[in-house]
Amino acid sequence: MSFWSGRRVLVTGGGGFLGRALVTALERRGPGKIFAPRAAELDLRERDDVRVYLEVEKPDLIVHGAAVVGGIGANRAHPGLFFYENAIMGIQLIEEARRAGVAKFVCLGTICAYPKFTPVPFREDELWNGYPEETNAPYGLAKKMLLVQLQAYRQEYGFDGIYLLPVNLYGPGDNFDLETSHVIPAMIRKFLEAKAAGAPEVVLWGDGSPTREFLYVEDAAEGILGAAERYDGGAPVNLGSGEELSIRDLAGHVARETGFSGAIRWDASKPNGQPRRKLDVTRAEELFGWKSRMPLSEGLRRTIAWFAAR
């Protein structure tokens, strides 16, 4: 707790899914001040806005979680938007943080930055060994450029910026909009709505063969703040559960937990996305003693219960 005592902490994206979990976890640590501005208060796309905000509020630690994100459909529909806004927000914030003398910068990247055919489990040293999966490459590359910037700034200016790679997040409070949500909330909503309507089947994208790894949002928040406290290196670090699950098996699990007993039909005309995702998570444990704790089965139950009770 002494690390956080008196610290002025800025969380970008603080009103989002992960941002809210970060703010809650920060409040338990009792820093001097937490800033979680919405876009109307701080537009990260506008450099002058960023500069003035940092001059006025004087944060000494920034957790950059703001991002323009979405599932495969959203990435395919808006590749230019996803590239520009994710790149410009991070690039300007890092530069202005350096100029303002911010003591530490925690940047959240994305596993979409990994090459499409990364050997499993994904090790951080594989980040540059190929091009990302095409449907989300603009987003992944925009976020990966922030790693380059932080490493360059560490080399030239001694700027203490760290870069974390959280895997797919889920949990209560997630985004359940079918146009922009990720796979777990989309499945939960589809199955619950089909059950309520008495629908005989649910249609899901792809063929169900890709694998994914999922991290409960509260575990992610603890990992991010643990890294802020105890890690000061330039190497990127994965944050994940280390457990791999096929989309087909995930669908069966969510169907059972939601009580949907109809058929699941796979629309193979839709893209699968990256074939496999499973992270090597040993670096996080070795460097700052963090491991995920929430089992997927319990995390899914909590997430379904939260959505069903809305």
N, C-alpha and C positions, 0 to 999 in steps of 0.2 A: 504493500500500500504506500510505502514511502516514495516509490517511484512516481505515483500519481499526485502526491500531496502538492497543492498549489499550482499544478499544471493547468494551462489553458488549452483545451483540446477542441479542435475543429473536426467534425465528421461531415464530409460531403456525402450527399445522398442519404442524409440522416432521417428523412421521411420515408425512405424505401423499406423494402422487406429486410434486407440485412442491416441497413442503417438503424432501424428501430431496435433491433437486437443488440447492436453495438452500443447505442445510447443507454439501453437498460443495463447492460453489463458494465458500462463505464460508471453509471450512477452508483452501483454497488462499491466501486473503488474510491469514490469520493474525491475526484480531482477538483482543482480550484474553480474551474468553469468549463462547461460543455457548450459548444456552439453546434447547432444542427440546422443551418439555414435552409429554407426552401428555395426553389429556383427564383421566385419573385424577390427574395431578399439578396441572393447572390447568384448571378448568371455567370457560370464558369466559362461560357463561350465568349464573354466580353472581358478583355484583358484589363481595361480600366476599372471595371467593377471588382475584379479579383484584387487588384493592387490596393484600391481604397479600403476594401473589407479587411485585408490583412494589416494595413496601417492602423485602422481604427481598433480592431478587436485584439490584435497582437497574440495570436495563438503561438504556442511554442511546440505543439505537436499536431500534425495533420494526419488523419486517416482518410485517404481518398477512395471512397466507395461509390461515388456518383458514376453512373454509366447509362447509356442508352442500350437496352438489352431486349431480348425476345427469343422465341423459339425459332425453328427452322423457317417457318412461313414468314415471320417478321424479318429475319435476316435476308431472305431471298427478295422480299418486296422492297427493302430499303438499304441496300449495300452501301450506297454513297453516304446517306445520312448516318448510318452506323459507323462508317469509317471516320468521317469528318468530325462529328460531335465528340466521339470518344477520344480521338487524337487531340483535338484542340483543347478540350477541357483539361486533360492531363498535362499536356505540354505547357500551357500557360500557368497552371497552378504550380507546377514544379518550379518553373522559372521565377515566378513571383514569390514563392516561398523561400527560395534561395536568396533573392534580393532582400527579403524582409528579415532574414536571419532566423528563420524557423529552425529549431534545434533538431527535429526529427520528422521524417516524412514516411508514412506507411502507405504504399500503393498496392491496391488490389488488382491483380491481373485476371486472366481467364485461362482455363485449360483449352479453350478454343484456339489458343496460340500454338499449341503443339502440332507437329506435322500430322497429316492425315493417317499415315501408316507408322506411327511411332511404335516401337517395340513395347510390349506390355510386360511389366508395369512401367508406366511413364516415369522416367527419371529426368530430373531437371536438366541434366547435361544433354538431353536429346532435343531441346527446344529449337535448335537451329539446323536440324538434320532433315529438312524437308519443308514443303509448303502445306499450310493448314487445309483442312477439309473445306471444299469450295463453297458450300452454302453459308459458312460463317467466317470465311477467311478475312474479309475486310474488317470485321469487328475484332477478330483475334490479332491481326497484324497491327491495328491501331493501338491496342492495349500493349502489345509486345514492344512497340517503339518506346513506351514509357520506361520499360526495363533498360533499354539502351540509354535513354536520357539519364536515368538515375545513376547508372554505372559510369557514364561519362562525367556527370557532375561530381560523383565521389572522387574520381581520378583528378579532375581539374580543380575543384573548389573545396574538397573535403566535406561535401554535403552528405549528411547521414540519411540516406533514403534506402528503404528496404522494399522488396517486391515479393508479394505472396500470390500463390496460384490456387485459389479455392476451387474445388470441384463443384458439380451441380448441387445447389442448395435446395432445401425444402423445409417445410415446417408451418406451424400456425402463422397466419398473416401473410402468406405467400400471395402472388398474383394469380388469380383464377380466371382471368380474361382469356377466352379460348383463342383470341387472335394474337396474343402476345405472351402467353404463359409458357412455362417449360413443361416437361413431360409429366411429372408427378401431379401438380395441380390440375393440368388438363385432363388427365385420366380420372382423377377423383371427381371432378365436376361432371364429366361425361357419364361415368357409371352411376353417380347419384341421381342425375337428371333422368337417365334411362330407367332406373329403378322406379322413380316416382311416376314416370309416364307409362310404365308397363311395357316399354319397348322391348322387342325380341332380340335386338342385337346392338352392339356398339361398334362403330367403325374407327379404327386407329390407323395412323400413317405408317407406311413402310411394311416390312415383312416380319418385324419383331425380332430379327436376329442380332442387331447391334447390342453391345453391352454398354452399361453406364455404371458410374459410381456416384453415390449420393451422400451428402453431409448435412446433418441437422443444423439448422441456422444458429441455434444457441451454442453448439460446439464450435461452429465457424467463428462466432464472435469471441469466444474464449481463446481460440487459437490466434486470432488477429491481435488481441490485446496482450496475449502472452508474448508474441513476437515483438510488439512495441516495447515491452518491458525488458526483454532479455536477449534480443538479437540486433546486432549492428553490422551485419556483413553485406557484401554486395551481391552474393549469389542468390538467385531466386529459390523460393521454398514452396513445395506443394503442401496444400492443406486438404486432407481427405480422410475417408474411412478406411481405404485400402481394400474394400470389398467390391467385387465385380458382380453385376447382375444383368441378365439379358432383358431387353424391353418386353419380350414375350412373358418371361417369368414375372416381371414387375406387374404387367397387366393382370395376370392371374391372381397375384397377391392383392392388388388394389380391388379387384372384383370381389374377392372373398371378404375383404374387410368392409366394403361398402354394402355387401349383401346383394350384389347384382348376380343373378343366376342365368342370364341370357347368353347368347353367343357373342364371341369376339371375332370380328371380321377384319382382316388386314388388307389395306389398300396399297398394294405393291407398286402402284403407279406414282405414289408419293415417295420423296427421298428418305433414305434411312439416316443420313448424316454420317458422322465418323463411325467406322466399323466397330472399334472397341475403345473403351476408356477405363483404365484402372491405374491409379497413381502409386508410385513408390513414395511412401510417407515417412520413411526413416529419417530424412534430414530434419524434419520439424521436431521429432522427438530428441534427436541428438543435439540440435542447436539450442532449442529453448524448452525442451521437456513437455511437448504437447502431444496428446493423442485424443482422437474422438472417443466419445463415451456412449452416445445414444444408439441403441440397436435399431436397425431399419424398421423392424416390425412394430416396435413401440412408437417410433417417430411417425410412422404412417398412421397409426391409430390416433395419435394426438392431432395430427393434421386433419384427418377426416372428421374427427369430432368437432374441431374448431370450425371447419367449413359448414358442416351440417347444422351447427347451432346458430349460424348467422341469421 
